[in-house]
Amino acid sequence: MPGSAGDTIVRAIGGLCFRDFQQILENQTLRIGIVGCGKIADGHVEQIRAIGRGEVVAVCDREALMAEQLAARMRIPARYTELSRMLAEQKLDVVHIATPPAAHASIACEALAAGCHVFVEKPFAPTTLEALAIFDCARENGRRVGVNYLYNFESPGLELEKLLAEGSLGEIVHLDTSYGYNLGGDYGLAVMADPRHWVHGLPGKLFHNVLDHVLAKVVTHLGDESSVQVESFRRRAASGNDIVDAMPDELRFLIRSGKVTVSGMVSAHARPVTHALKVFGTKDSVELDYATRTLVRSAQQTQPSAIGRLFPAWTQARRYAGNGWRNLGRFRRHEFHYFEGMRVLLNRYYDAIEGRGPDPVPAADILRTSRLIESIVAASKVAR
């Protein structure tokens, strides 16, 4: 009858399908599989276990040794070299995709067709057409799609989210984003040493591998219509290998969308290696440093003449000290580890698939990011 407890439950679950509703009623632990058993897969397993809402029951990799080593180290019961067999035998709720991006669309669509939700590593897909194909499959099968834009969910990103919701910054005027890439690090050395590394096969090569992170922080402030200007070049000396030398390592871009502009830098040579965002608003501006996990309001001179120039440095020192104390508290609460952003993101993603919240990264933002990457990559080829 109208107004009964049953009606209340029906309204609460909204558009959830029967399988989702059954899972909530039975309070089941999510059954999770991972495809792609490289280095980043360790982070997925660790954060899934830290959250405690799901169990990694199977891993899959075309290279049997890769699947075996991850399963053995992480004590995961099942390992596969064929995705179809894993999907048929394990009855998974969620599939985490941690393969090179060329395979993301095909793996995601197969998992979605099997009734699984999917969580995809960045780059989300090499092309916008492939990204659209993933969302088409999700829509057809009533499943959720997530992406590992973890930096949006680290403490500076969450603080920025709160400031924007409060309207503290006013209207956004401009954003400046920078991202460093250390070619002398473990991953950089692997890319430089192996012309067959999958990064060289991406349309935008090195930049294509990091632009998701760079753009995911700013696309929510942009519309679907944007103009892009780009400069890209190789600053390092030639290695003598044509494939490796075809990879530029410095990128600058300017985006305009309506009244908002974005300037961006990806650099393999600037030191220290930077990962930062500055947001300029009509009321106030803030600077985010993702490497040190700080967010500080920009300095303002409120007193006249030379005296007024004395105080901002002390004000900024106090603000940084406040960030330091907050980070110390996060450290003591075990919330300061490398993948803390992924932990927050996964919690929100699992909420979404269980019908308890929206997608943490909306499909519109993922697709807008993909389109901008294509525009920047196309312009960078002309610029070189």
DRENDO-1510 file (C-alpha; in Angstrom, 1 decimal, always signed):
<recs>
REC; n; res; u; v; w
REC; 1; MET; +0.0; +0.0; +0.0 .
REC; 2; PRO; +1.2; +3.6; -0.6 .
REC; 3; GLY; +3.5; +4.9; +2.1 .
REC; 4; SER; +4.4; +1.4; +3.2 .
REC; 5; ALA; +8.0; +0.4; +4.2 .
REC; 6; GLY; +8.2; -1.6; +0.9 .
REC; 7; ASP; +7.5; +1.5; -1.1 .
REC; 8; THR; +10.1; +3.5; +0.8 .
REC; 9; ILE; +12.7; +0.9; +0.0 .
REC; 10; VAL; +11.7; +0.9; -3.7 .
REC; 11; ARG; +12.0; +4.6; -3.9 .
REC; 12; ALA; +15.4; +4.5; -2.1 .
REC; 13; ILE; +17.0; +2.1; -4.5 .
REC; 14; GLY; +15.8; +4.2; -7.5 .
REC; 15; GLY; +17.2; +2.8; -10.7 .
REC; 16; LEU; +19.2; +0.0; -9.3 .
REC; 17; CYS; +18.9; -3.4; -11.1 .
REC; 18; PHE; +17.9; -6.5; -9.2 .
REC; 19; ARG; +21.5; -7.8; -8.9 .
REC; 20; ASP; +22.6; -4.5; -7.1 .
REC; 21; PHE; +19.5; -4.6; -4.8 .
REC; 22; GLN; +20.1; -8.2; -3.9 .
REC; 23; GLN; +23.8; -7.4; -3.1 .
REC; 24; ILE; +22.8; -4.6; -0.7 .
REC; 25; LEU; +20.2; -6.7; +1.1 .
REC; 26; GLU; +22.6; -9.5; +1.6 .
REC; 27; ASN; +25.5; -7.2; +2.5 .
REC; 28; GLN; +27.8; -9.2; +0.3 .
REC; 29; THR; +31.5; -8.4; -0.1 .
REC; 30; LEU; +32.2; -7.4; -3.7 .
REC; 31; ARG; +34.0; -10.0; -5.8 .
REC; 32; ILE; +36.7; -8.2; -7.7 .
REC; 33; GLY; +39.0; -9.3; -10.5 .
REC; 34; ILE; +42.1; -7.4; -11.8 .
REC; 35; VAL; +43.2; -7.5; -15.4 .
REC; 36; GLY; +46.8; -6.5; -16.0 .
REC; 37; CYS; +49.3; -7.6; -13.3 .
REC; 38; GLY; +52.1; -4.9; -13.6 .
REC; 39; LYS; +53.3; -2.6; -11.0 .
REC; 40; ILE; +50.2; -0.5; -10.6 .
REC; 41; ALA; +48.1; -3.6; -9.9 .
REC; 42; ASP; +49.8; -3.9; -6.5 .
REC; 43; GLY; +48.3; -0.5; -5.5 .
REC; 44; HIS; +44.8; -1.6; -6.6 .
REC; 45; VAL; +45.0; -4.8; -4.5 .
REC; 46; GLU; +46.4; -2.9; -1.4 .
REC; 47; GLN; +43.7; -0.2; -1.5 .
REC; 48; ILE; +40.9; -2.7; -2.1 .
REC; 49; ARG; +42.0; -4.6; +1.0 .
REC; 50; ALA; +42.5; -1.4; +3.0 .
REC; 51; ILE; +38.9; -0.3; +2.3 .
REC; 52; GLY; +37.5; -3.8; +3.2 .
REC; 53; ARG; +34.5; -3.6; +1.0 .
REC; 54; GLY; +35.7; -6.2; -1.6 .
REC; 55; GLU; +37.9; -9.2; -2.1 .
REC; 56; VAL; +40.3; -9.7; -5.0 .
REC; 57; VAL; +39.4; -13.2; -6.0 .
REC; 58; ALA; +41.2; -13.4; -9.3 .
REC; 59; VAL; +43.8; -11.8; -11.5 .
REC; 60; CYS; +44.4; -12.1; -15.2 .
REC; 61; ASP; +47.3; -11.3; -17.6 .
REC; 62; ARG; +48.2; -12.6; -21.0 .
REC; 63; GLU; +51.6; -13.4; -19.6 .
REC; 64; ALA; +51.2; -16.3; -17.3 .
REC; 65; LEU; +54.2; -15.4; -15.2 .
REC; 66; MET; +52.8; -11.9; -14.5 .
REC; 67; ALA; +49.5; -13.3; -13.3 .
REC; 68; GLU; +51.3; -16.0; -11.2 .
REC; 69; GLN; +53.7; -13.5; -9.5 .
REC; 70; LEU; +50.9; -11.1; -8.4 .
REC; 71; ALA; +48.7; -14.0; -7.2 .
REC; 72; ALA; +51.5; -15.6; -5.3 .
REC; 73; ARG; +52.7; -12.4; -3.6 .
REC; 74; MET; +49.3; -11.1; -2.8 .
REC; 75; ARG; +47.8; -14.5; -1.9 .
REC; 76; ILE; +45.0; -14.2; -4.5 .
REC; 77; PRO; +43.3; -17.6; -5.1 .
REC; 78; ALA; +42.8; -17.6; -8.8 .
REC; 79; ARG; +44.9; -16.5; -11.8 .
REC; 80; TYR; +44.1; -16.6; -15.5 .
REC; 81; THR; +45.6; -15.8; -18.9 .
REC; 82; GLU; +42.2; -15.6; -20.6 .
REC; 83; LEU; +39.7; -12.9; -19.6 .
REC; 84; SER; +36.7; -14.8; -20.9 .
REC; 85; ARG; +37.5; -17.7; -18.7 .
REC; 86; MET; +37.9; -15.5; -15.6 .
REC; 87; LEU; +34.6; -13.8; -16.2 .
REC; 88; ALA; +32.8; -17.1; -16.8 .
REC; 89; GLU; +34.2; -18.9; -13.7 .
REC; 90; GLN; +34.4; -16.2; -11.1 .
REC; 91; LYS; +31.0; -14.3; -11.3 .
REC; 92; LEU; +32.7; -11.0; -10.6 .
REC; 93; ASP; +31.0; -7.8; -9.4 .
REC; 94; VAL; +33.9; -5.4; -10.4 .
REC; 95; VAL; +36.8; -5.7; -12.8 .
REC; 96; HIS; +39.8; -3.3; -12.3 .
REC; 97; ILE; +41.6; -2.8; -15.6 .
REC; 98; ALA; +45.4; -2.1; -15.2 .
REC; 99; THR; +46.7; -3.0; -18.6 .
REC; 100; PRO; +48.3; -0.7; -21.2 .
REC; 101; PRO; +45.6; +1.6; -22.6 .
REC; 102; ALA; +45.4; +0.1; -26.1 .
REC; 103; ALA; +43.4; -2.8; -24.6 .
REC; 104; HIS; +41.2; -0.8; -22.2 .
REC; 105; ALA; +38.1; -0.6; -24.5 .
REC; 106; SER; +38.0; -4.2; -25.5 .
REC; 107; ILE; +38.5; -5.5; -21.9 .
REC; 108; ALA; +36.0; -3.0; -20.5 .
REC; 109; CYS; +33.3; -3.9; -23.0 .
REC; 110; GLU; +33.8; -7.6; -22.4 .
REC; 111; ALA; +33.6; -7.2; -18.7 .
REC; 112; LEU; +30.6; -4.9; -18.9 .
REC; 113; ALA; +28.8; -7.4; -21.2 .
REC; 114; ALA; +29.4; -10.0; -18.5 .
REC; 115; GLY; +27.6; -7.9; -16.0 .
REC; 116; CYS; +30.6; -6.4; -14.2 .
REC; 117; HIS; +31.3; -2.8; -13.3 .
REC; 118; VAL; +34.7; -1.6; -14.4 .
REC; 119; PHE; +37.3; +0.6; -12.9 .
REC; 120; VAL; +39.9; +1.7; -15.5 .
REC; 121; GLU; +43.5; +3.0; -15.0 .
REC; 122; LYS; +44.5; +6.1; -16.8 .
REC; 123; PRO; +44.9; +6.9; -19.7 .
REC; 124; PHE; +41.2; +6.0; -19.9 .
REC; 125; ALA; +41.4; +5.2; -23.6 .
REC; 126; PRO; +43.7; +6.1; -26.5 .
REC; 127; THR; +40.9; +7.8; -28.4 .
REC; 128; THR; +37.6; +9.4; -27.7 .
REC; 129; LEU; +35.8; +6.9; -29.9 .
REC; 130; GLU; +37.1; +4.1; -27.7 .
REC; 131; ALA; +36.1; +6.1; -24.6 .
REC; 132; LEU; +32.6; +6.5; -26.0 .
REC; 133; ALA; +32.4; +2.8; -26.8 .
REC; 134; ILE; +33.1; +2.0; -23.1 .
REC; 135; PHE; +30.3; +4.2; -22.0 .
REC; 136; ASP; +27.9; +2.8; -24.6 .
REC; 137; CYS; +28.6; -0.7; -23.3 .
REC; 138; ALA; +28.0; +0.5; -19.8 .
REC; 139; ARG; +24.7; +2.0; -20.7 .
REC; 140; GLU; +23.6; -1.1; -22.5 .
REC; 141; ASN; +24.4; -3.3; -19.6 .
REC; 142; GLY; +23.4; -1.0; -16.7 .
REC; 143; ARG; +26.8; -0.9; -15.2 .
REC; 144; ARG; +29.1; +1.8; -13.7 .
REC; 145; VAL; +32.4; +3.0; -15.1 .
REC; 146; GLY; +35.2; +4.5; -12.9 .
REC; 147; VAL; +38.6; +5.8; -13.7 .
REC; 148; ASN; +41.7; +6.3; -11.5 .
REC; 149; TYR; +41.9; +10.1; -11.4 .
REC; 150; LEU; +43.3; +9.7; -7.9 .
REC; 151; TYR; +44.8; +13.1; -7.5 .
REC; 152; ASN; +41.4; +14.8; -7.5 .
REC; 153; PHE; +40.8; +12.9; -4.3 .
REC; 154; GLU; +44.0; +13.6; -2.4 .
REC; 155; SER; +43.7; +16.1; +0.5 .
REC; 156; PRO; +44.4; +19.3; -1.6 .
REC; 157; GLY; +41.9; +18.2; -4.2 .
REC; 158; LEU; +39.2; +17.5; -1.5 .
REC; 159; GLU; +39.9; +20.9; +0.1 .
REC; 160; LEU; +39.6; +22.6; -3.3 .
REC; 161; GLU; +36.3; +20.7; -3.8 .
REC; 162; LYS; +35.0; +22.1; -0.5 .
REC; 163; LEU; +36.1; +25.7; -1.4 .
REC; 164; LEU; +34.4; +25.5; -4.8 .
REC; 165; ALA; +31.2; +24.2; -3.2 .
REC; 166; GLU; +31.2; +27.0; -0.7 .
REC; 167; GLY; +31.8; +29.6; -3.5 .
REC; 168; SER; +34.8; +30.9; -1.6 .
REC; 169; LEU; +36.8; +31.5; -4.7 .
REC; 170; GLY; +34.0; +33.2; -6.7 .
REC; 171; GLU; +33.9; +32.6; -10.4 .
REC; 172; ILE; +36.9; +30.8; -11.9 .
REC; 173; VAL; +39.0; +33.0; -14.1 .
REC; 174; HIS; +42.1; +30.9; -14.9 .
REC; 175; LEU; +43.8; +27.7; -13.9 .
REC; 176; ASP; +47.5; +26.9; -14.2 .
REC; 177; THR; +48.5; +23.3; -14.0 .
REC; 178; SER; +51.9; +21.7; -14.1 .
REC; 179; TYR; +53.2; +18.1; -14.1 .
REC; 180; GLY; +56.7; +16.8; -14.0 .
REC; 181; TYR; +58.0; +13.5; -15.4 .
REC; 182; ASN; +61.3; +12.1; -14.3 .
REC; 183; LEU; +62.9; +10.3; -17.2 .
REC; 184; GLY; +65.7; +9.3; -14.8 .
REC; 185; GLY; +63.3; +7.4; -12.6 .
REC; 186; ASP; +62.5; +3.7; -12.8 .
REC; 187; TYR; +59.5; +4.1; -15.1 .
REC; 188; GLY; +61.2; +6.8; -17.2 .
REC; 189; LEU; +64.3; +4.7; -17.7 .
REC; 190; ALA; +62.1; +1.8; -18.9 .
REC; 191; VAL; +60.4; +4.0; -21.5 .
REC; 192; MET; +63.8; +5.4; -22.7 .
REC; 193; ALA; +65.5; +2.0; -22.9 .
REC; 194; ASP; +62.8; +0.1; -24.7 .
REC; 195; PRO; +61.5; +1.4; -28.1 .
REC; 196; ARG; +58.8; -1.3; -27.9 .
REC; 197; HIS; +57.4; +0.1; -24.6 .
REC; 198; TRP; +53.6; +0.8; -24.9 .
REC; 199; VAL; +54.1; +4.5; -24.2 .
REC; 200; HIS; +55.8; +4.9; -27.6 .
REC; 201; GLY; +52.7; +3.4; -29.2 .
REC; 202; LEU; +50.3; +6.0; -27.8 .
REC; 203; PRO; +49.2; +8.8; -30.2 .
REC; 204; GLY; +50.7; +11.4; -27.8 .
REC; 205; LYS; +53.5; +9.2; -26.5 .
REC; 206; LEU; +54.8; +10.4; -23.2 .
REC; 207; PHE; +52.3; +13.2; -22.9 .
REC; 208; HIS; +49.4; +10.8; -23.6 .
REC; 209; ASN; +50.4; +8.9; -20.5 .
REC; 210; VAL; +50.1; +11.8; -18.1 .
REC; 211; LEU; +47.6; +14.3; -19.6 .
REC; 212; ASP; +44.6; +12.5; -17.9 .
REC; 213; HIS; +46.1; +13.6; -14.6 .
REC; 214; VAL; +46.9; +17.1; -15.8 .
REC; 215; LEU; +43.5; +17.7; -17.3 .
REC; 216; ALA; +41.2; +15.8; -14.9 .
REC; 217; LYS; +41.8; +18.6; -12.3 .
REC; 218; VAL; +40.5; +21.4; -14.6 .
REC; 219; VAL; +37.9; +20.0; -17.0 .
REC; 220; THR; +35.0; +20.5; -14.6 .
REC; 221; HIS; +35.5; +24.2; -15.1 .
REC; 222; LEU; +35.4; +24.0; -18.9 .
REC; 223; GLY; +32.6; +23.6; -21.4 .
REC; 224; ASP; +32.5; +21.2; -24.4 .
REC; 225; GLU; +33.7; +23.9; -26.8 .
REC; 226; SER; +37.4; +24.8; -26.3 .
REC; 227; SER; +40.2; +26.3; -28.3 .
REC; 228; VAL; +43.8; +24.9; -27.8 .
REC; 229; GLN; +47.2; +26.3; -28.5 .
REC; 230; VAL; +50.2; +24.0; -28.1 .
REC; 231; GLU; +54.0; +24.0; -28.1 .
REC; 232; SER; +55.9; +20.7; -27.8 .
REC; 233; PHE; +59.5; +19.7; -28.4 .
REC; 234; ARG; +62.4; +17.4; -27.3 .
REC; 235; ARG; +64.8; +19.0; -25.0 .
REC; 236; ARG; +67.0; +16.1; -24.2 .
REC; 237; ALA; +69.9; +15.1; -26.5 .
REC; 238; ALA; +69.3; +12.5; -29.3 .
REC; 239; SER; +69.8; +8.9; -28.3 .
REC; 240; GLY; +70.3; +7.6; -31.8 .
REC; 241; ASN; +67.1; +5.5; -31.8 .
REC; 242; ASP; +64.5; +7.0; -34.1 .
REC; 243; ILE; +61.5; +5.7; -32.1 .
REC; 244; VAL; +62.8; +7.0; -28.8 .
REC; 245; ASP; +64.0; +10.3; -30.3 .
REC; 246; ALA; +60.5; +10.9; -31.8 .
REC; 247; MET; +59.1; +11.3; -28.3 .
REC; 248; PRO; +59.0; +15.0; -27.2 .
REC; 249; ASP; +59.5; +15.6; -23.5 .
REC; 250; GLU; +58.4; +19.2; -23.0 .
REC; 251; LEU; +54.8; +20.4; -23.5 .
REC; 252; ARG; +53.1; +23.8; -23.0 .
REC; 253; PHE; +49.4; +24.4; -23.8 .
REC; 254; LEU; +46.7; +27.1; -23.5 .
REC; 255; ILE; +43.0; +26.3; -23.4 .
REC; 256; ARG; +40.2; +28.7; -23.6 .
REC; 257; SER; +36.6; +27.7; -22.9 .
REC; 258; GLY; +34.2; +30.7; -22.7 .
REC; 259; LYS; +35.4; +33.0; -20.0 .
REC; 260; VAL; +37.8; +30.5; -18.5 .
REC; 261; THR; +41.4; +29.8; -19.5 .
REC; 262; VAL; +43.9; +27.0; -18.6 .
REC; 263; SER; +47.7; +27.1; -19.0 .
REC; 264; GLY; +49.6; +23.9; -18.7 .
REC; 265; MET; +53.1; +22.5; -18.6 .
REC; 266; VAL; +54.4; +18.9; -18.7 .
REC; 267; SER; +58.1; +18.9; -18.2 .
REC; 268; ALA; +60.7; +16.1; -18.0 .
REC; 269; HIS; +63.5; +18.6; -17.2 .
REC; 270; ALA; +62.2; +21.2; -14.7 .
REC; 271; ARG; +63.4; +20.6; -11.1 .
REC; 272; PRO; +62.2; +19.9; -8.6 .
REC; 273; VAL; +59.7; +17.6; -10.4 .
REC; 274; THR; +56.5; +19.5; -10.0 .
REC; 275; HIS; +52.8; +18.5; -9.6 .
REC; 276; ALA; +50.8; +21.7; -8.9 .
REC; 277; LEU; +47.7; +23.6; -9.7 .
REC; 278; LYS; +46.9; +27.3; -9.2 .
REC; 279; VAL; +43.2; +28.4; -9.3 .
REC; 280; PHE; +42.5; +32.1; -9.8 .
REC; 281; GLY; +39.0; +33.2; -8.8 .
REC; 282; THR; +37.1; +36.5; -8.7 .
REC; 283; LYS; +37.1; +36.4; -4.9 .
REC; 284; ASP; +40.3; +34.5; -4.0 .
REC; 285; SER; +43.0; +32.3; -5.4 .
REC; 286; VAL; +44.7; +29.1; -4.1 .
REC; 287; GLU; +47.8; +27.1; -4.8 .
REC; 288; LEU; +47.8; +23.3; -4.6 .
REC; 289; ASP; +50.9; +21.2; -4.4 .
REC; 290; TYR; +50.1; +17.6; -4.9 .
REC; 291; ALA; +53.7; +16.5; -4.1 .
REC; 292; THR; +53.6; +18.0; -0.6 .
REC; 293; ARG; +49.8; +17.8; -0.2 .
REC; 294; THR; +49.3; +21.4; +0.6 .
REC; 295; LEU; +46.6; +24.0; -0.4 .
REC; 296; VAL; +47.4; +27.6; +0.5 .
REC; 297; ARG; +45.4; +30.7; -0.3 .
REC; 298; SER; +47.5; +33.2; -2.3 .
REC; 299; ALA; +49.2; +36.1; -0.5 .
REC; 300; GLN; +47.4; +39.5; -0.4 .
REC; 301; GLN; +48.8; +42.8; +0.6 .
REC; 302; THR; +46.3; +44.5; +2.9 .
REC; 303; GLN; +48.5; +47.2; +4.4 .
REC; 304; PRO; +50.0; +50.2; +2.6 .
REC; 305; SER; +53.6; +50.7; +1.4 .
REC; 306; ALA; +56.6; +48.8; +2.7 .
REC; 307; ILE; +54.9; +47.7; +5.9 .
REC; 308; GLY; +52.2; +46.0; +3.8 .
REC; 309; ARG; +54.9; +44.0; +2.0 .
REC; 310; LEU; +56.2; +42.6; +5.3 .
REC; 311; PHE; +53.1; +40.8; +6.5 .
REC; 312; PRO; +52.2; +38.4; +3.5 .
REC; 313; ALA; +55.3; +36.3; +4.0 .
REC; 314; TRP; +54.4; +35.7; +7.6 .
REC; 315; THR; +50.8; +35.0; +6.7 .
REC; 316; GLN; +51.9; +32.4; +4.2 .
REC; 317; ALA; +54.3; +30.9; +6.7 .
REC; 318; ARG; +51.4; +30.4; +9.1 .
REC; 319; ARG; +49.2; +28.9; +6.4 .
REC; 320; TYR; +51.9; +26.4; +5.4 .
REC; 321; ALA; +52.5; +25.5; +9.0 .
REC; 322; GLY; +48.7; +24.8; +9.3 .
REC; 323; ASN; +49.0; +22.5; +6.3 .
REC; 324; GLY; +52.0; +20.8; +8.0 .
REC; 325; TRP; +50.0; +20.1; +11.2 .
REC; 326; ARG; +47.1; +18.8; +9.2 .
REC; 327; ASN; +49.4; +16.5; +7.3 .
REC; 328; LEU; +50.9; +15.3; +10.5 .
REC; 329; GLY; +47.5; +14.4; +11.7 .
REC; 330; ARG; +46.8; +12.5; +8.5 .
REC; 331; PHE; +50.1; +10.7; +8.9 .
REC; 332; ARG; +49.1; +9.6; +12.5 .
REC; 333; ARG; +45.8; +8.4; +11.2 .
REC; 334; HIS; +47.5; +6.4; +8.4 .
REC; 335; GLU; +45.9; +8.7; +5.8 .
REC; 336; PHE; +49.1; +10.1; +4.3 .
REC; 337; HIS; +50.3; +7.1; +2.2 .
REC; 338; TYR; +51.0; +7.3; -1.5 .
REC; 339; PHE; +47.7; +5.9; -2.7 .
REC; 340; GLU; +45.4; +7.7; -0.2 .
REC; 341; GLY; +43.6; +9.5; -3.1 .
REC; 342; MET; +42.9; +6.1; -4.7 .
REC; 343; ARG; +41.4; +4.9; -1.4 .
REC; 344; VAL; +39.0; +7.8; -1.2 .
REC; 345; LEU; +38.1; +7.5; -4.9 .
REC; 346; LEU; +37.5; +3.7; -4.7 .
REC; 347; ASN; +35.2; +4.2; -1.6 .
REC; 348; ARG; +33.2; +6.7; -3.6 .
REC; 349; TYR; +33.2; +4.5; -6.7 .
REC; 350; TYR; +31.9; +1.5; -4.7 .
REC; 351; ASP; +29.3; +3.7; -3.1 .
REC; 352; ALA; +28.1; +4.5; -6.7 .
REC; 353; ILE; +27.9; +0.9; -7.8 .
REC; 354; GLU; +25.9; +0.1; -4.7 .
REC; 355; GLY; +23.5; +3.0; -5.4 .
REC; 356; ARG; +24.7; +5.2; -2.5 .
REC; 357; GLY; +26.1; +8.1; -4.4 .
REC; 358; PRO; +27.0; +9.5; -7.8 .
REC; 359; ASP; +29.9; +8.5; -10.0 .
REC; 360; PRO; +33.0; +10.2; -8.4 .
REC; 361; VAL; +34.3; +11.1; -11.8 .
REC; 362; PRO; +31.3; +11.9; -14.1 .
REC; 363; ALA; +31.3; +10.4; -17.6 .
REC; 364; ALA; +31.1; +14.0; -19.0 .
REC; 365; ASP; +34.4; +14.9; -17.4 .
REC; 366; ILE; +36.1; +11.7; -18.7 .
REC; 367; LEU; +34.9; +12.3; -22.2 .
REC; 368; ARG; +35.9; +16.0; -22.1 .
REC; 369; THR; +39.3; +15.0; -20.9 .
REC; 370; SER; +39.6; +12.5; -23.7 .
REC; 371; ARG; +38.6; +15.2; -26.3 .
REC; 372; LEU; +41.1; +17.7; -24.9 .
REC; 373; ILE; +43.9; +15.1; -25.0 .
REC; 374; GLU; +43.2; +14.4; -28.7 .
REC; 375; SER; +43.2; +18.2; -29.4 .
REC; 376; ILE; +46.5; +18.7; -27.6 .
REC; 377; VAL; +48.1; +15.7; -29.2 .
REC; 378; ALA; +47.0; +16.8; -32.7 .
REC; 379; ALA; +48.3; +20.3; -32.1 .
REC; 380; SER; +51.6; +19.1; -30.6 .
REC; 381; LYS; +52.3; +17.1; -33.8 .
REC; 382; VAL; +51.9; +20.3; -35.8 .
REC; 383; ALA; +54.0; +22.3; -33.3 .
REC; 384; ARG; +57.0; +19.9; -33.5 .
</recs>
